[in-house]
């Protein structure tokens, strides 16, 4: 046995040294000796600190930080400092090594990065607790975007390796980590320009949250690979000769398939099968051009492509003139290729391609190689984004949960470009309003907005803007922000400025209200000291004296001499009147759980209810979410809310499964139908539901658009998932041009 253990140990050491040497080779032969020594010291410390510790897969733990360092160096192109931090990223959290030890051996910069990584490892587990300390903790993590981007980059490398090795953890943990990845980490990778990382994170998240869909699309991609490759050759060959004669140095022309997740999203959005996703790949043309000629050369290539193939007049994307805030720069167009198929063509330089795959880390590396170069549009775009991050974080009134939601929706969301009448461009999150645009120009303009013109037409200030809109803000001479404005804006900047203004105005009114009450009491030779202020506040039922004074200034307090003396002369405080619910009804208690448990969790006695947002059926993959006061809600793992629940409330997720697929009771399911408005189509569908399959219909709503097609929704009572699947298949048989699907999908 001892001999076997010795052999295993030698094999472990050999593999460890092999991977370490591979890491050094990745960093390059020209790495200075002092940096090699620093990396070796970090590797040695990490190996000793993690010795004897294994991961869920049974693999020695040291292979994880080594793999993270390899991703940082090999896939993101990060340097020695990042590699050292990656090797040590779990030591402070998981071992006896302290932050002071790290600073003593490796200096304050490495210690600062490790400190950020240690904080960020737990913030998403605790972000649901609505405390100022958690909000401050999360702010500190996000502020590393402005201080040292390497913290976030290394954390993304860490998350990518965890996702690659997620198969060995329990199913409930898989769902939580995968959902958290989709909710925060994939959008963050996208925002930082790490396209390859973002695509892989999305694909892996789909693999664990919806394995059937992932397998089906993977299989279909493999089956259609030869057909795609043949089509790509047919597209490229006639183009190549003309590009060679254009005078632009072409490095590569290739076809690249879209990710599994992006294909899945397109199938969902457009309600089409895989066979109809014609743009399942894109043609990428990469040129070698000096940085000062990149833009002109890309347009020359565009001219050649659009001379050869007819372009789609609404599908030109010019990210050369206006790069994305993550530094992405390229020219996209869609052309009509052989066999009448639309094909997306991406045109970019080698530098742009590197930045597109490795993000801002690559962009900054190019900047370092060309010192003294003036700021590019990419630099300005990223600086604007960082300023938006800092403005969002500066809003101290937001809870930790609100901060996560704000960051996710406005900072990591999709962007659009909106123009002033003079042609200045403003970048805003998709869904922003004209009022958001006013605040994007200047906070004073936002606060004084009374109207807006979009493309020359007068619109409400809450009008949602679209990419390319030209917006003119109409203002008045005074600030006029109102509370309902908070519902008409999306950006953190606008919300923060509105809240600050309203808070200031409220404070002014409270001061005025206090002066009003002081004058009233002086009239009757009374004094507004703290005790009297508290008596008045309690009597009128306000939570604080400031709220009471605000109501007094707003005209909400009616008081005469007799009432005033009555309140102030009572010896025992008057309790505030009990606030009843609507129509004076007593508060409702949570509904009791059914006696028969139909799911099995960690605690069989917990009351549960099926979530209305996704209507789970026996046979669906499900999980339990512990609510406050309503027991456990059972959701499908493909529920529209699953990603947010699992990522933000991981500690309240419990495993759940159906006992079997046969129950005496029926379950609600919702179906959507649309198709050609043929004679008798509705009658045929209802016959199948009620007569053939004897399914009870809870409701049905079908309407025609008057142009030959119909659409509608049905609510039916179903036994289980197989029953629903059979019903959908039978309904599809009623007409060759009919689409039937289950609602409540992600």
N, C-alpha and C positions, 0 to 999 in steps of 0.2 A: 504493500500500500504506500509506504514511504517512497519507494522507487517511482510509483505511478505519480504521486504528488510532485516529486522532483521533476519528472518529465513534463508534467502539465505546467509547472512553474517556468521551466526553460522555454516551452512553447509560447507562454504568455510574454515573457521577456523579449523573445525574438520578434513576435508580432508588434509589440510596443515600440521597439527600436526601429523596426521597419517603417511604421507609420510616422514616427518622429523624423526619420531621415527624409521621408517623402515630403513632409512639411517643409523642411529646410530647402529641399530642391525646388519646391514651389516658389519659395521666396527669392530664389535666384542665386547664382554663383557670386554676384557682386555685393552680396550683403556684407557690410563692415563687420570686422571681428568682434567689436564691442557689442554689436547687436546680437550676433550669434551667441555670445557669452550670456547676454541677458535672457535670450529665449531658452537657452539650456538651463539656466538657473530657475526660470519659471517652470519649465517642464519637470525638473528634478523635484521642486517643492510640491507641485501638484501631484506627482506620482506618489510621493511619500505621504502627503496629506490624505489622499483618497485610498491608500493601500488597505485592502481588506473589505472595501465597500463595493457592492455590486448593484447593477440596475435591475429593473423588473425582469429584463430578458435573461439575467444571469451573467451578463458580460461584466468584466471589471469596470468600475466607474470611470477610471482614468481615460478610457477610450472615448468617452463623451466629450470632455473638454478638448481632447486632441482632435476629434472630428470637427468641433465648432471652430477651432483655430484653422483647420484645413479649409473649411468653407469660407472663412474670413479672408484667407490668403488666396485660395485658388479660384473661388467663384465671385468674390467681391473685389479682389485685388487690393485688399488692405495691407498695411505694412507691419513692421516689427512690433511697434507699440500695441497695435490692435491684437496681434497674435499673442503677445505676453498676457494682455488682459483676458483674452479668450481662454487661455490655458488656466488662468487663476480665477475665472468668473464665479465658480461655485465654492471656493475655499472658505471665504468668510462666512457664508451662510451654512455650509454643511460640515465644516471641520473646526478644529481648535485654532486655526490661523485667525488672527485679528487684523483689522484694518491698519492698526499701528505697525504690525509686522510687515504688511505689504509696503507701507510707506517707507519704513526703514530700509527695506531691501531693494525696492524698485522705484522709489521716489514719489512725490505728490501727484504727478499726472496719472500714473498707473493706479494709485490708490483712489483718486477721484473717479476714475472710470469704474473700478470695482465697486465703489460705494454706490454709484448710480445703478449698476447691474444688480446689486443686492437688494436695493429698494424696489426696483422694477419687477423682481421675481415674485413679490408677494402682493403688489398693489392691486392686481386684478382679482385676487381672492377676497380682498377686504373692501373693495370699492363700494359695495352696497351699503356699508354702514355709514349712515348720514352724520358724520362728525367732522368738525373743522380740522382735526388732526389728520384724518384720512384725506380730506380735500387738499390740505397743504402737502401731504406726502405725494399725492398724485401730481400736483403742480410741479414739485421738485423734479419728479421723473420726466415730465414733459419739457421742462425748461432745459433739460440736457440737449434738446434739439437746437437750442440757440448757443449753448455753452460748448458741448463736445458731442458731435453727432455720432462718435464711435460707440457711445453707450447703447444707443438705439440700434446701430448696425450690428453690433455683437449680439444683442438680444435677439435680433431677427435671425442671425446665424444659429443661435441656440434653439430658437423655436423651430427652425427648419429641420435641424437634426432630430429634435424631439418628435416632430411629425413623421419623419422618415422611419422612426423606430417605434411608432405608437402601437404597433400590433400586439405588443406584449403586456399592455396595461388592461385593467378591467373595462368592460363595455361602457359603464356609466362615466368613467374617467375619460375614455376616448371621446364620447359625445361632448363633454364639457370642454376639453382641450381643443377639439376640432371646431366647436362653435365659437370659442374665444378667439381662435385663429382667424376664422372668417370675419368676425365682428370687428376686431381691432388690428391684428397683425398684418393680414393681407392688404387692407386699405393703407396701412402705414407704409408697407413695402412699396406699394404703388405710388404713394405720395413722395417717397424718397427716390423714385425712379428705378427701383430694383425690379424690373419687369420679370426677369427669370425667376426670382424668388417669389414674387407675387403670384405668378401663374402656378408654380409648383405648390405653394401653400393652399391655393384655392382648390387645385385638383386633389390634394391629399385630404383636405377638409371634406370635400364631397365624397371621397372614398370611404370615410368613416361615418358620415352623417346619412348618406344615401348610397350604400354599397351596391344595390341592384342597378341603379341608374349609372353609376360609375363603371360597373362591369359591362353593361350593355353598350355604352358609347365606346369604351375601350375596344370591345370586340368588333364593333362596326368600323372603327378606324383601322383596325388591322385588316379586316376583310376588304376594305376599299382602298388600301394603300397603293396597290399596283395601278388601279384606275386613276387615282390622284396623281401619281408620279408620271403616268403617261400623258395626262392632260397638261401638267406643268411643262413637260418637254415640248408639247405642241404649242404652248403659249410662248415659251422663251426662245425657241430656235429662230423664228422669223424676226424676232426683235434683236437678237444678239448681233447680227451682222450690221444693222443700222446703228446700234449703240457703239460698236467698235469704230465706226467711221465718224462718230460725233466729235471726236477730239477729247472726250472725257475719259480718264483712266478708270475703267470698270474693274473693281476688285472681285465682285461676286454677284451672281444672279441666282437666287434660289427660291424655292417654294417652301413655306413653313406652315405646318398644320396649326390650326387654332387649338387652344387647350380644351381638355374635356369639359371643364367647368364652363368656359365661354360658349361652347356648343350647347351644353345643357341649358344655359340661360337663354340662348336664342330660341331653342325649341320651346321653352316655356313662354317667353314673351310673345312670340309669333304664333304659338300653338300649331307647330308644324312638326312632322316626323324628321328623323335624321336624314332621310333621303332627299329632303327638300332644303337642307342647309347647304346651299351651293357655295357659299363663301367659307367653307370649312378650312380654307388655307389662304395665305396671302403671299404674293410675290414680293420679294425684297431685293432691291437693287442697291448695292453698296459701292460707293465711288471713293477713290483716293484723290483728295484735293486739298490744297493749302487752306487754312482756316479763313483767309480773307477772300477765297474764291468759292467756298463751299456752297453758299446760297445761289450764286449765279450758275454753277455747274449742275446743281440739283434741278433748277428750272430748265436747263438745256436738256437734261435727261427726260424731264416731264414732257417737253415738246416732242421728243422722238417717240415716246410711248403713246401720246395722244394723237400723233400723226398716223401711227400704225393701227391703233385700236380706238374706237369711239368712246369718249369719256362720258361719265354720268355727270350732268351739269350741277347736281346738288350734292355731290359727294367729294368735293375738293376740300382738303384740310391742310391749311397753311400754318404749320408749326415752325416754319423757318423765321417768319416775321414776328410771330408771337409765340415763343416757346412756352410749354407748360411750366408751372411753377416748380416742378421737380427736375427741370433742366432738359426735359425731352424736346428734341428738335428734329423735325423730318417733314417730308412732303407726302401726303397721302392722296391718292385718287382712285376712283373705281372705273374700270373700263370694261367694255363688252368684248370678251375673248371668243375663241373658237367655240362653235356649237351654241352660240347665243347665251353664254353664261357670264354673269358679272364677276369680275375678279378685282380684288383690292391690290393696289400696287403701292409699296412703301419705298420712298427714295431718300437715302441718307448717306452721309460720309462715314468713313471708318471711325472717326472721333464720335460722331453722333450715335453710331451703332454701339460703341463701347459704353457711352453714357446711357443709352436706352436700356442696356442689359444690366449694367453695374451702378447706375444711378449717379448721385452727386459725388460719391467717392471717386468715380472715374473722372467726373468733371473737374473736381479739385486737383486731381493728379495732373491733368492736362494744364491747368492753371499754374501748377508748381513748375512744370517743365518749360513754361513760357513766362518767366517773371517780367513784370512791367507792362504786361498787356492790359489794355483798357477793359473796363467791365463790359461784358456781352449781355445780350437780352436774357440769356439764361441766368446770369448773376443777379440781374435786377428782379427777375421773376421769383427766384428763390428768396431773395431778401424781402420782397413783398409778402411772401407766404410766412416767413419767420416772424415778421411784424404782426401778421394776423394771429399767429400762435400766441405771441406775447400779450396781445390785446385781450384774447380770450381768457388767458390764464390770469390776467390782472383783475378779473371780475371776482372779487373776494366774497360776494354775496351768494355765489352758487354752491350748492351742496356737491359732495363728491360724485353722486350719481348723475346730477345734472351736468356736471363738468365732463364726465365721460360721454354722455349723450351729445352735448354740444360739440365736443372735440370730434366725435365720430361723424356727426352729421354735417358740420360746417367746415371742419379743417381737413377731414379725410374724404369728403364727398367729391362728386364730379364737379368740374369747373365749367364756366362759360365766360365768354368775352362780351362785354357791353361797352358802348362808345358814348362819349359826350358829343354834343353838336359840333365841337371843334375837332373831333377825331381822336381825342385822348381815350385810351383803352383802360377799362377797369376789369379786373378778374374777380368774379363772384361765384359762390357755390350755386349749382343748379337749384332752382326753386326760389331764388332770391327775388325780392320785390323792388318796385321803384323806390320805396322808402329806404331799403338797404343800399341802393345805389347812391341816394343822397348822403347817407352816412359814410359811404366809401369815398366820396369826394372830400367831405369835411364834416366834423361832428356838428358844427353850427348850422351848416346847410341842412343836415338831417333834421335837427330840432326845429328848424323854421319852415319845414316843408308844408305846403298847403295843397299841392297838386303836382302832376307830372304829365309830360307829353312823351309818348313812345312812338317813334317813327312818324312824328308830326300830329298824332292824335291824342286828345286829352283823355287821361285814364285815371282811375282811383290810385291813391298812393300805395295800396296793397296789391296792385296789379303784378302778377308774376311775370318776370322778364324771360326772354328767350335769347339764345346765343345770337349775337350780331345786331341786337336792337340798338337804336340810337335814342338816348334818353335825355330829356331836358327837365330839370327840376325847377318847379315854381315855388318861390319862397315869400314869406312875409317878414316884417321887421322884428317880430317878437318870437321867442321860443313858445311852442305850442304842443309839446309832446303830451300824450295821454296814455292811460294804462292800457287801452285796447290796442295801442301801437305794438305792444309786445307780442301780440298775436299776428301782426302783419309783417314782421321781419324774421329773417332766418339767421343772419350772421351774428356772431358773438360780439363784434364791434358795435353794431346797432343796438343790440339788447343791453349791452353794458352802458352805453351812453344814455339810453332812455331811462334805465333804472337809476343811474346817477342823478339825472335831472329830476325825476319824480321824487327821489329821496330828498333832494335839496328843497324842492317845493313843499314837500310834506313837513320838513323841519321848520320852514318859514311859517307855514300855517299853524304848526304846534306852538310856536313862539307867540304868534298873534292870538291864538286861543287862550294861552296862559294869561296874556295881558288883559283879555276880555274878562276872564274869571276874576283876576285880581281887582279890576275896577268894580265888578259886581259886588264882591265881598266888602271892599272898602266903603261902598255906598251904605252898607248896613253895619259899619264899624267892625268888620270881621277881617281876619288875616288868612291869606292862602299859604299856610305853611304845609309841610310835608304830610302831616296827619290829616288835615282837611282835604288836601288833594287826593289822598288815598281813599277817604270816605266817599267823596264824589265819584271817583273812578269806579269803586266797587258797586255803588248804588246803580249807576247807569250801565254796568256790566261790561266795561272795557278792560282789556288785558293789561294795560299800562296807562299811566297818567299822560304820557305823550299822545296815545291814541285818543284819550278823552279830550285833551286840549285841541287836537286836530278836529274832532267832531264839533267842538264848541265854535271854532273858527268857521267851519263849513255850514253852520246853522243847524246841526243835528241835535243840539241840546236845548230842550225847552224847560226852563226853571223859573219859578216865582219865589217871592219872599218866604211864604209859608213852607214850601217844599224845601227850600234852602236851609231854613232853621231846623226843620224836622230831620234832615239828613245829618247836619253837623252837630246837633244836640243829643243824638242817640248815643247811649253808652256802649251798646254792643253793635258791631258792624252789621250792616244789612248785606246779606249775601245776594249776589247777582241772581236775577230771575233765571230759573232753569230754561235753557234753550231747547225747545222741542223740535222734533223733526217736522217734515212737511205735514200740514193740517193737524198738528198737535199729536201725531201718532208717536207711540213709544218706539225706541230704537228696536230694530228687528234683530233677532238673533240668527246666527248662521243655521242654515238648514241641516237637519240631521242626516247623517250618512245612511245609505241603505244598509239593511241588515246583512245582506249577502255581499261578501267581498268578491269582486270579479277580477281583481288584480292582486298580485303578490308583490309586496315591497319588503323593506327591512322590518316594518312594524305593521302586522296584519290588522291591528285595531284602529289604525288611523282612518277617520272619515275621508271620503274622496268624492269627487264629482268629475264628470267628463267635461273637458274644456269646450266652450262654445266656439272658440276661434278656429278649431280644426276638426271637431267631431270625430274622435277616434272610434274605430271599429275593431272588433275581435279579428286578429290577424295582422293589424298594424303594429309596427315597431313603436313602442311608447316609453315614456318616462314620467315620473311623478314630480310635481313642483309643490313644495310646502308653502301654502299661503298663510296670511295672518288672519285668523278668525274663520276661515272657510275650509279648513282641512287641507287635503291634498287635491290638486287639480291634475288630471291625467291628460297629457298632450301627446300628439304624434311627434316622432323625432323629425318629421318633415313639416311640422307646424310653422306657419309664417313667423311666429314669435319665438320659436325654439332657440335660434341662434342667440338672440338677446338675453333670454332667460338663462341659458346655460353659461354664457360668457360673463354676465353681470351678477348672477345669483347662484354660482356654482355650489355653494355650501347648502343651498335649499333644494338641490336636485337629488332625488332618490331613484334607485332602479325600480322598474315595474314591468310586469309582463302579464299577459292573459293566461288564465288557467287553462282554457281551451277555446275553441271557436264556435261552440254551440251553447246558446243561452235561451231561456224561455222568453225573455224580453227582447224587444227590437230596439235598434239604435238609429239615431238620426244621421242622414247623409245628404249632402247637397250635390246636385249635378247641374252642369251648364250644357246647353245644346245650341247649336247654330248650324244653318245650312240653307239649301235652296228651298224656297217657299212653294213646295209641291202640293197639289190637291190631296187632302186627307192625311198629310204627314203627321199632324198632331193627334188625330184619331188613332193612327197606327201605333204611335208611341204609347198613348194611354192604354190601348188594348194590351200591349206587351207588358206594361207595368201592372195593370190591375187584373187582367184576365189570364194571360199566359203564365206570368210568374207570381201572381197573387201577392203583389207588393202594395202595401198601403201608402198612398200619397198624402203627405201632410199639406203641401201647397204646390201650385204650378202657376207659372206666369210666362206666357209665350206671346211675343208681339212681332209683327212684320214691319220691315222698314219701308214698305211701299215700293221697293225697287227690285223685288224678286228674291229676297232672302229674309230669314227670320232668325231670332235669337231668344233665349229664355233660360229660366232657372226652375229647378224642381227640388222639393224637399221630400224625401222618401224615408220610410222606416225599414231598415235592412238588418239581416241577421248577423252578417260578418263580412269581412273583406272579399272573400270568394263570391259571396252572394252579390255584392255590389259590382265586382268585375264582370260577372256573368250578365248582369243587367245592362251594363254599359255596352258590352259586346253585342247583345241582342238589339239594343237601340241603334247601334251603328249599322245594323243590317237593313234598317228601314229605308235607306237611301244611300246611293254611292257617294253623294256630296253632303255628308252630314258629319259634324264634329261633336263628339260627346266626351266630356271629361268630368272628373270629380273636382269639386271646388275645394277651397281651403288648403291649397298646395303652396309651398314656398315660392 
